[in-house]
Amino acid sequence: MKNFMFKKIEMWFLLLLIIFGILSVVSLMWLVRYETEVPGKFGKFGKYIISVSKIPGQIKQAIDNPLKNPFIIKDEPNRFGNKSGLITNYQLGSRNTYPFLLVNYFNLKDKIGVSELIDLNSGQNYQIQKWDVERLWRETNAKSIHFDLVRDFPNYRFLPSGIVLTKDGYIIAHNYTPLIESDLCGNLKILNDDNFYHHSLEEDADGNYWAPILIEPKKNNVNFVEQREDGITKFNSKGETLFQKSIFDIIFENGLSSILHAVNLGYPDTDPFHLNDVEPVLKNSEHWKKGDVFISLRNRSMVLLYRPDNNKVIWYKTSITSQQHDIDIISDNEITIFDNNIGGQYNKPPELVNNLVKYNFENDEISYLFAKQILEANIKTRYAGSSDPYTKDGFILEESNYGRIVGISKSNNLEWEYINRQGSEKILMTIGGSRIISRNLALSFLDKRNKATCF
């Protein structure tokens, strides 16, 4: 064996091996590109090609994340000192009109994602769901060219990003997955697996729901790469699709294709828009109609108002934010936008802190809410993030990447904060999503679940 390992090799044979290696790599690259442009062209062999091409990335992920837990925060893990859970700057029990906070996080002890309701008045926590989803992924026929449900979203890697509580005591949720429904006893089933739903989930005035989706198979190929195609969809409480439209089609059919030719500031070619919020309009005003939807396109730093009834973009703005998330309608002529303030460069830290941008349709005026409080609280999530009104003069701001949610008001500055630390070592962990739940809905939801007969 030793003689074999140190045996001399002819130069011509070595050159032949190098040429063969280069040709093999080029051929694999061509096959991967062709399979992503025309999925299924090579049948099962094509799936093997894609799987092989992902091995280097999977090795890198394993090296970068030896704990195999994507929710543990490695960047500034001691940023908040020993703070943990809900910390209020008011006496618990003195805010009996305050709503509940719905938080999704990974429970390190049980090794599973959970959803929890927190009473902002009493501070009491109510765990309402454990997301045991692995059986669902084995049962569905939903397939994506971007990921594999069984491999990529086992229990220890799944948290809902879009989630709503229904008046009947049910939960609807998703996160780059089919729609999931939890019944009164917490039993899970797939509500709709025609699409892969992601990011937000919002209820409209008629009791239907809006969400972003990945459209597969794709309808449009623009840059001829493994490019995702985002779309918006509306569905009813049974999961039945009522409306669906590709973002490419909305942009092209409204004469806005020039935004695709803007200077590339580091956005990945595979993700030209990165749709991350669909916010339905609940009532008419001078500036919008019930049934319209606000849309956030992170990778174009663009927000727009779209009317599904006639397929028209009514209004849009670019560059008033930078890689924003989450639009909220706060009056008949104003919206707020959670601005990550990344400074135009994809995958970079915020230049200073996040912003809560207010846009006024009456006078085309932009202002920044709680700028002083946000700076003092040093809110600076790079990805994700959200905002939500919780009182007449207060907003929650979710610092997803650092596992913190803060409640800020004009009258009381930093009213409270929630910090997600898990386990006996109080490990700082990210938040999968949060939202404000009205006090009436939260109490009714908990009452229905408590009274349910479960076996």
C-alpha positions in Angstrom: 0.0 0.0 0.0 2.9 2.4 0.9 4.6 1.8 -2.4 1.3 2.4 -4.3 0.6 5.7 -2.5 4.1 7.0 -3.4 4.2 5.6 -6.9 5.3 8.1 -9.6 2.6 9.3 -12.0 3.3 10.2 -15.6 2.7 13.9 -16.4 0.4 13.2 -19.3 -1.8 11.1 -17.0 -1.9 13.8 -14.4 -2.9 16.4 -17.0 -5.6 14.1 -18.3 -7.0 13.8 -14.8 -7.1 17.6 -14.4 -8.8 18.1 -17.8 -11.3 15.3 -16.9 -12.0 17.0 -13.5 -12.6 20.4 -15.1 -14.9 19.0 -17.7 -16.8 17.1 -15.0 -17.3 20.3 -13.0 -18.4 22.3 -16.0 -20.8 19.5 -17.1 -22.3 19.3 -13.6 -22.8 23.1 -13.6 -24.5 23.0 -17.0 -26.8 20.1 -15.8 -27.7 21.9 -12.6 -28.6 25.1 -14.5 -30.6 23.3 -17.1 -32.5 21.3 -14.5 -33.4 24.5 -12.6 -34.6 26.2 -15.7 -36.6 23.2 -16.9 -37.5 21.2 -13.8 -38.1 17.5 -14.4 -36.2 17.5 -17.8 -33.9 14.8 -16.6 -36.4 12.9 -14.4 -35.1 11.3 -11.3 -31.5 11.9 -12.5 -32.2 15.6 -12.4 -33.2 15.4 -8.7 -29.9 13.6 -8.0 -28.0 16.3 -9.8 -29.6 19.0 -7.6 -29.0 17.0 -4.5 -25.3 16.6 -5.3 -24.9 20.3 -6.1 -26.2 21.2 -2.6 -23.7 19.0 -0.8 -21.0 21.8 -0.4 -23.6 24.2 1.1 -24.8 21.5 3.5 -21.2 20.8 4.6 -20.7 24.5 5.1 -23.9 24.8 7.1 -22.8 21.9 9.3 -19.5 23.5 10.0 -21.0 27.0 10.6 -23.7 25.6 12.9 -22.2 22.8 14.9 -25.1 22.9 17.4 -27.5 22.1 14.5 -29.9 24.6 15.9 -30.6 27.6 13.6 -32.4 29.5 16.4 -29.4 29.9 18.8 -28.0 33.5 18.5 -24.2 33.5 18.1 -23.9 37.3 17.3 -23.8 39.2 20.7 -25.3 36.3 22.8 -24.9 38.4 26.0 -26.3 41.6 24.6 -29.1 41.9 27.1 -27.2 40.8 30.2 -29.3 38.5 32.4 -32.7 39.8 31.2 -35.2 37.1 30.3 -38.9 36.8 29.6 -41.3 39.7 30.0 -39.9 42.7 31.8 -42.4 45.6 32.3 -41.9 49.2 33.4 -45.3 49.2 34.9 -46.9 47.3 37.8 -48.3 44.0 36.6 -52.1 44.0 36.8 -52.4 47.8 36.2 -53.0 47.5 32.4 -56.3 45.6 32.3 -57.2 46.8 28.8 -53.8 45.7 27.3 -53.9 43.0 24.6 -51.9 39.7 24.5 -48.6 39.1 22.8 -48.4 36.0 20.5 -44.8 34.7 20.3 -43.3 31.8 18.3 -40.0 30.4 19.5 -38.0 27.2 19.8 -38.3 25.4 23.1 -34.8 24.2 23.8 -35.8 21.8 26.5 -38.5 20.0 24.5 -36.6 20.5 21.2 -39.7 21.7 19.3 -41.2 25.0 18.1 -44.0 26.4 20.3 -46.5 29.2 20.2 -47.3 31.1 23.4 -49.8 33.8 24.4 -48.5 36.3 27.0 -50.9 38.6 28.9 -49.4 42.1 28.8 -51.5 43.0 31.8 -50.8 40.1 34.2 -47.6 38.7 32.6 -49.0 35.2 32.6 -47.9 32.8 29.8 -50.1 30.3 28.0 -48.5 27.8 25.7 -51.1 27.1 23.0 -49.3 24.9 20.5 -46.4 22.5 20.0 -45.5 22.3 16.3 -45.0 18.5 15.8 -45.0 18.8 12.0 -42.9 15.9 10.8 -45.8 13.6 10.2 -47.5 16.2 8.0 -44.5 16.5 5.7 -44.3 12.7 5.2 -48.0 12.6 4.3 -48.1 15.5 1.8 -47.2 15.3 -1.9 -46.1 18.9 -2.0 -42.7 19.3 -3.7 -40.4 22.2 -4.1 -37.2 22.8 -6.2 -36.0 25.1 -3.4 -36.2 22.8 -0.4 -37.4 19.4 0.9 -40.0 19.6 3.7 -38.9 16.4 5.5 -35.2 17.2 5.3 -35.3 21.0 5.8 -38.2 21.5 8.2 -38.1 18.8 10.9 -39.5 19.7 14.3 -36.1 21.1 15.5 -36.0 23.5 12.5 -39.6 24.6 12.1 -41.3 27.7 13.5 -44.4 29.4 12.0 -43.8 32.9 10.6 -47.3 33.6 9.5 -49.9 32.7 12.1 -53.5 33.7 13.0 -55.9 32.7 15.8 -59.4 32.2 14.6 -62.6 33.1 16.5 -63.4 29.4 16.7 -60.3 28.6 18.7 -58.3 27.2 15.7 -54.8 28.2 14.5 -53.7 28.6 10.9 -49.9 28.9 10.3 -47.1 28.3 7.8 -43.4 29.1 7.0 -42.4 28.1 3.5 -44.7 25.2 3.9 -48.2 24.1 3.1 -50.9 25.7 5.3 -51.3 24.0 8.7 -54.4 24.1 10.9 -54.5 23.3 14.6 -57.9 22.3 16.0 -59.2 22.9 19.5 -57.1 20.1 20.9 -53.9 21.1 19.2 -54.1 18.4 16.6 -52.4 19.4 13.3 -53.5 18.8 9.7 -52.6 20.3 6.4 -55.3 22.8 5.3 -53.9 23.4 1.8 -50.7 22.0 0.1 -51.3 23.5 -3.4 -48.8 26.3 -2.5 -45.8 27.0 -0.3 -46.9 29.9 2.0 -44.3 32.2 3.6 -43.8 35.2 5.7 -47.0 36.9 6.7 -50.6 35.9 7.2 -53.4 38.4 7.5 -57.2 38.3 7.8 -59.3 40.6 5.7 -62.7 42.3 6.4 -64.6 39.3 5.1 -62.9 36.6 7.2 -60.6 35.4 4.4 -56.8 35.4 4.5 -54.0 36.8 2.5 -50.4 35.5 2.3 -47.3 35.4 0.1 -46.6 32.2 -1.7 -44.0 30.5 -3.9 -45.4 29.6 -7.2 -44.3 26.2 -8.4 -43.8 25.3 -11.1 -42.8 28.8 -12.1 -44.7 30.7 -14.7 -41.9 33.2 -15.5 -38.2 32.8 -16.2 -36.5 36.2 -16.3 -32.8 35.7 -15.4 -32.6 32.0 -16.3 -31.3 30.9 -13.0 -32.8 28.9 -10.0 -35.1 31.9 -9.4 -38.0 31.9 -7.1 -41.3 33.3 -8.2 -43.3 35.0 -5.5 -47.1 35.5 -5.6 -50.0 36.6 -3.5 -53.0 34.5 -2.6 -56.3 34.8 -0.8 -58.0 31.8 0.7 -61.0 31.1 2.9 -61.2 29.4 6.4 -61.4 26.0 4.7 -58.1 26.7 2.8 -59.8 27.0 -0.6 -57.9 29.4 -2.9 -60.0 32.4 -3.9 -57.4 34.5 -5.7 -53.8 34.1 -6.8 -51.4 36.3 -8.8 -47.7 36.2 -9.5 -45.6 39.3 -8.5 -43.9 39.1 -11.9 -47.3 39.4 -13.6 -48.4 42.3 -11.4 -45.1 44.2 -12.2 -45.1 43.5 -15.9 -48.8 44.0 -16.5 -48.6 47.4 -14.8 -45.7 48.7 -16.8 -43.2 48.5 -13.9 -40.7 46.1 -15.3 -37.9 48.7 -15.2 -37.5 48.1 -11.5 -35.9 44.7 -12.5 -33.2 46.6 -14.3 -32.2 48.8 -11.4 -28.6 48.7 -10.2 -28.0 45.5 -8.3 -26.9 46.2 -4.8 -26.0 42.7 -3.8 -29.5 41.2 -4.1 -29.4 37.5 -5.1 -30.5 36.8 -8.7 -32.5 33.9 -7.4 -34.7 36.2 -5.3 -35.5 39.4 -7.3 -38.4 40.6 -5.1 -38.5 38.7 -1.8 -42.2 39.4 -1.1 -42.6 39.5 2.7 -46.0 41.0 3.5 -49.5 41.2 2.1 -51.6 43.6 4.1 -55.4 43.7 3.2 -57.3 47.0 3.4 -60.3 46.5 5.7 -62.4 49.6 4.8 -62.7 52.4 2.2 -61.0 55.7 2.3 -60.1 58.5 -0.2 -56.8 56.6 -0.9 -57.8 53.0 -1.1 -60.8 50.6 -1.2 -61.8 47.6 0.9 -60.3 44.6 -0.9 -57.0 46.3 -1.9 -53.8 45.0 -0.5 -50.5 46.6 0.4 -47.5 44.6 -0.7 -43.9 44.7 0.5 -41.0 43.7 -1.8 -37.9 43.6 0.3 -35.2 43.1 -2.4 -36.5 46.2 -4.3 -37.0 48.3 -1.2 -40.5 48.8 -2.7 -44.0 49.0 -1.2 -47.1 49.2 -3.4 -50.9 49.3 -3.2 -52.6 46.7 -5.5 -56.2 46.4 -6.5 -57.0 42.7 -7.3 -60.5 43.6 -8.7 -59.0 45.3 -11.7 -55.3 44.2 -11.6 -54.0 47.7 -11.1 -51.1 49.1 -9.0 -52.8 52.1 -7.5 -49.6 53.5 -5.8 -46.0 52.6 -5.1 -42.9 53.9 -3.6 -39.3 52.8 -3.7 -36.3 53.7 -1.5 -38.2 55.4 1.3 -37.1 52.2 3.2 -34.3 49.8 2.9 -35.2 46.0 2.8 -38.3 46.7 4.8 -40.8 44.3 6.4 -44.4 44.6 7.6 -46.9 47.3 6.5 -49.7 48.4 8.9 -52.6 50.7 8.1 -53.0 53.1 11.1 -55.5 55.7 9.8 -57.6 56.5 6.7 -54.6 58.2 5.1 -51.5 56.8 6.9 -49.5 53.6 6.9 -46.4 52.5 8.9 -43.6 50.4 7.5 -41.0 48.5 9.6 -37.7 49.6 7.9 -34.7 47.3 8.5 -32.5 50.2 7.3 -29.9 48.0 5.8 -28.4 50.7 3.6 -29.0 49.2 0.2 -26.6 46.2 0.6 -28.1 42.8 0.9 -27.1 40.8 3.9 -25.5 43.7 5.7 -26.1 45.0 9.3 -28.3 48.1 9.7 -26.4 51.3 9.3 -27.5 52.4 12.7 -30.9 51.1 13.9 -34.2 50.0 12.4 -36.8 52.6 11.6 -40.6 52.8 11.9 -41.5 54.9 8.9 -44.9 56.6 8.6 -46.2 57.6 5.2 -49.0 60.2 4.8 -51.1 59.9 1.6 -52.6 63.3 2.1 -49.4 65.3 1.7 -46.9 62.7 0.5 -44.9 63.2 3.7 -42.5 60.7 5.3 -41.8 60.8 9.0 -40.1 58.5 11.6 -42.1 57.3 14.6 -40.3 56.7 18.0 -36.9 57.6 16.5 -35.5 58.6 19.9 -36.9 55.5 21.7 -35.7 53.1 18.9 -32.2 54.6 19.1 -32.1 54.3 22.9 -33.4 50.8 22.8 -30.9 50.0 20.0 -33.3 48.0 17.9 -31.3 46.6 15.0 -32.6 43.3 13.5 -30.9 42.5 10.2 -33.5 40.1 8.8 -37.2 39.8 9.4 -38.6 42.2 12.1 -42.1 43.5 12.4 -44.2 46.2 14.0 -47.8 46.2 15.3 -49.9 48.8 17.1 -50.9 47.6 20.6 -52.4 50.8 22.2 -53.6 54.1 20.8 -50.1 55.5 21.0 -47.9 52.4 21.3 -46.3 49.9 18.9 -44.5 46.6 19.4 -41.2 46.3 17.4 -39.8 42.8 16.9 -36.0 42.4 16.9 -36.2 38.9 15.5 -32.5 38.2 15.0 -31.8 39.0 18.7 -34.8 37.4 20.2 -36.4 40.6 21.6 -39.7 42.3 21.3 -40.2 45.8 22.8 -43.4 47.8 23.5 -42.8 51.5 22.9 -45.4 54.3 23.5 -45.2 58.1 23.1 -46.4 58.6 26.7 -44.3 56.0 28.4 -41.2 55.4 26.2 -40.1 51.8 26.6 -43.1 50.2 28.4 -42.0 46.6 28.3 -39.7 44.1 26.6 -39.7 40.4 26.0 -36.4 38.6 25.7 -36.3 34.9 24.5 -33.8 33.0 26.6 -34.1 29.2 26.8 -32.8 26.4 29.0 -30.9 26.4 32.3 -28.1 28.3 30.7 -30.5 31.1 29.5 -29.3 30.8 25.9 -30.5 33.8 23.8 -32.6 32.5 20.8 -34.3 34.1 17.8 -38.1 34.7 17.6 -40.0 33.0 14.8 -42.7 35.7 14.6 -45.0 37.7 16.9 -48.2 39.7 16.8 -50.6 41.5 19.0 -53.9 39.6 19.8 -56.8 41.6 21.0 -57.8 40.9 24.6 -61.2 39.7 23.7 -60.0 37.3 21.0 -57.2 35.9 23.2 -59.5 35.3 26.2 -62.2 33.7 23.9 -59.5 31.5 22.2 -58.2 30.3 25.5 -61.7 29.6 26.9 -62.7 27.6 23.8 -59.5 25.4 24.1 -59.9 24.9 27.8 -63.5 23.7 27.4 -62.7 21.4 24.5 -63.1 17.7 25.1 -59.8 16.1 23.9 -58.7 12.5 23.8 
